[in-house]
Amino acid sequence: MMNLKSTNISLYVHIPFCSNKCKYCDFYSETDGFNRIPLVVTQIINQLDFWLNKLGSPNITTIFIGGGTPSILPIDELDRLLKHIDRLTPNRVEWSIESNPESITDSFLNCCNRYGVSRLSIGVQSINNATLNVLGRRVEPNRVVDALKLVKKYWRGQFSLDFITSVPNQSREMVLNDINFAIQSNPDHISFYALSLEDGTKLEDEVSKGIIEELEPKKSEDLWLYGRELLKNAGYINYEVSNYTKSTPCLHNINYWELKPYLGIGPGAVSTLIDKDNQIIRVSNKKSINEFLKGRESNWGEEYERLNPEEFLEDYIIMGLRLKRGINRKRFKNIFNVDIWDVIPISKKLEEDGVISTDSDFYKFSKRGFNIMNTFLVEILDSIKGVKIRDLNWFY
């Protein structure tokens, strides 16, 4: 790997444990074997130390502890992990941790406060019992209310709430109630996602077997656009297709969407880094606690993939256009040695159709394009097939 001593990178730590598996979730987690938590935390620390040494002790600017459910960790293990990360990241500007309402306690919040975690992400998803049941979320709405009371009392940093729409049997009234609850809770940030049926999830299986009926695409889109409008009217700025803020966006996720270098630690985590030959390397940890616990002996179950410039280009466009501000044209040219307008052959047509809006600084979707971007992303990706990138300079 290239020495990244002077490079800013982001750190993601994956906690692979949940009290139960939600029907819609395809992130790696286990719902038993909690006696292995101390062993997993030890190997997370070991893998983190190994990689930071290998990369020349890069400057970690943002941290995100996700899962799984980080708030499920016993406090002594959470303390051990946060203490270690705190010591290694003196120059961080943002530190986020995920949680679920049912496992938020005053001890959890105080431990996070102690080490300077600055941002709490809470997976509410809905306050409607019927919606929660479809999603397989085992939490009562009153437990969400209790958790937010604890947050108001003990939490020192910013907090974000996650909600999901386009859920089978969901109505406009349900979306209205969810969004009103979110707004009244006055979070700094709200994530509002349209449900995606992922292969291998229980919900996808139930839909495919006809146990649950998927919403029609038009109704699904209507609920999503309705919720977005409610959030905007409440003063939340839509800075990414599914994310809104009143103050500060999630800097860690912006780094991810802009495909800046990031290090992923823990079972199922992924890194995107650069090797000594200036080649983009994706490192994926196997989705297996057993493999991860073998430690250095098996390289924590790491699998390596070298991305060619064209693959990196495709990822860069897909991720960058998720941001409302779009893709920075100067940075794009520094990386790919060509202007993005010239890389995407249908740019002129998209501009004439009112789908994209370009200026000297950014290539982005117009309001129309942003609201229904998936359709146009397919067109864009089809148009760049066959494009060759001769030189790639992952410049930051």
Secondary structure, DSSP 8 states (H G I E B T S, - for coil): ----TT-EEEEEEEE-B-SS--TT--S--BSS-GGGHHHHHHHHHHHHHHHHHHTTS-EEEEEEEEES-GGGS-HHHHHHHHHHHHHH-TT-SEEEEEE-GGG--HHHHHHHHHTT--EEEEEEE-S-HHHHHHHT----HHHHHHHHHHHHHH--SEEEEEEEES-TT--HHHHHHHHHHHHHT--SEEEEEE----TT-HHHHHHHTTSS----HHHHHHHHHHHHHHHHHTT-EEEETTEEESS---HHHHHHHTT--EEEESTT-EEEEE-TTS-EEEEEE-S-HHHHTTGGGGGGGEEEEEE-HHHHHHHHHHHHTTBTT-EEHHHHHHHHSS-HHHHSTTHHHHHHTTSEEE-SSEEEE-HHHHHTHHHHHHHHHHHTTT---S------
